[in-house]
Amino acid sequence: VQLQASGGGSVQAGDSLRLSCAVSGGSINGYAMGWFRQAPGSEREFVAGISWSGGETYYADSVKGRFTVSRDGAKNMYLQMNSLNSDDTAVYYCAAKPPVAGSPGLDYEYWGQGTQVTVSS
């Protein structure tokens, strides 16, 4: 299974971006998916997660009300990011996790390469 994140770029504070994650090379039926980010000098952190059905979503406190995660089945996941600020500057990664109990931020099995988001104030 391969995950390909795209849609990053350089924007101004207050702007919006939409990240996409495309799944190929295998099936992730039943898998939840999530977005993570890593800023320079910082550890990777959970940003948002979505259940297999899309009926449950989870967000880090820092992005609640600004970011929206969505998916269309097993092939694509998206992250709509509004009201971006400089703290959102990071490399963003998408990931998929099997249907196991536990925190939405843990136990991810497949990871994509990152896409850079840079927000200038």
C-alpha positions in Angstrom: 0.0 0.0 0.0 1.3 3.4 -0.9 0.0 6.8 0.3 0.7 9.9 -1.6 0.1 13.3 0.1 -0.2 16.4 -2.0 -1.5 20.0 -2.0 1.1 21.7 0.2 2.5 25.1 -0.6 3.4 28.5 0.6 0.6 30.8 1.7 -0.1 33.9 3.8 -1.6 33.8 7.2 -5.3 33.6 7.0 -5.3 31.7 3.7 -6.6 28.2 3.1 -5.1 25.0 1.6 -6.6 21.6 0.9 -4.3 18.6 1.2 -5.1 15.3 -0.5 -3.9 11.8 0.2 -4.3 9.2 -2.5 -4.1 5.5 -1.7 -2.8 3.0 -4.2 -1.2 -0.4 -4.5 -3.5 -2.3 -2.2 -6.6 -2.2 0.0 -7.1 -0.4 3.2 -10.8 -1.4 3.6 -11.8 -0.9 7.1 -8.8 1.3 7.9 -9.0 4.6 9.7 -6.9 7.4 8.3 -5.1 10.4 9.7 -3.0 13.5 9.2 0.1 14.3 11.1 2.6 17.1 10.9 6.2 17.8 11.9 7.6 21.2 12.2 11.4 21.8 12.2 12.9 20.8 15.5 9.7 19.3 16.7 8.3 15.9 17.1 5.6 14.6 14.7 2.2 15.4 16.0 -1.3 14.2 15.3 -3.5 16.7 13.5 -6.7 14.9 12.5 -8.2 11.5 12.1 -11.2 9.9 10.4 -12.9 6.6 10.8 -13.4 4.1 8.0 -17.0 5.2 7.5 -16.1 8.8 7.8 -18.7 9.2 10.6 -16.2 9.9 13.3 -13.5 12.6 13.1 -10.9 13.7 15.6 -8.8 16.8 15.8 -5.9 18.2 17.8 -7.0 21.2 19.9 -4.7 23.4 17.9 -6.7 22.9 14.7 -10.3 22.4 15.9 -12.6 24.8 14.1 -10.1 25.5 11.4 -9.3 22.1 9.8 -11.7 19.6 8.4 -10.8 16.0 7.5 -12.8 14.0 5.0 -12.5 10.9 2.9 -14.2 9.2 0.0 -14.0 5.5 0.8 -10.7 3.7 0.6 -8.9 5.7 -2.0 -8.7 9.3 -0.9 -8.5 11.5 2.2 -8.5 15.3 2.4 -7.6 18.0 4.9 -9.2 21.4 4.4 -7.2 23.9 6.3 -8.6 27.4 6.9 -7.3 30.4 8.7 -3.8 29.2 8.5 -1.2 30.7 10.8 2.6 30.4 11.1 2.2 27.7 13.7 0.8 25.5 11.0 4.0 25.5 9.1 5.2 21.9 8.9 5.6 18.9 6.7 2.2 17.1 6.7 1.9 13.3 6.4 -1.1 11.1 5.8 -1.3 7.6 7.3 -3.7 4.7 7.6 -4.4 2.4 10.6 -6.1 -0.9 10.9 -9.4 -1.2 12.8 -8.0 -1.6 16.3 -9.2 0.0 19.5 -7.3 2.9 21.0 -6.3 6.5 20.5 -7.0 7.9 17.0 -3.4 9.2 17.0 -1.7 5.8 17.5 -1.1 2.5 15.7 -0.7 3.7 12.2 0.5 1.1 9.8 1.0 2.9 6.5 2.6 6.3 6.0 2.9 8.5 3.0 5.7 10.9 2.2 5.2 14.5 3.4 4.0 17.6 1.8 5.3 20.9 2.9 3.0 23.7 4.2 4.6 27.0 4.8 2.6 29.9 6.2 4.0 33.4 6.2 2.7 36.0 8.6 
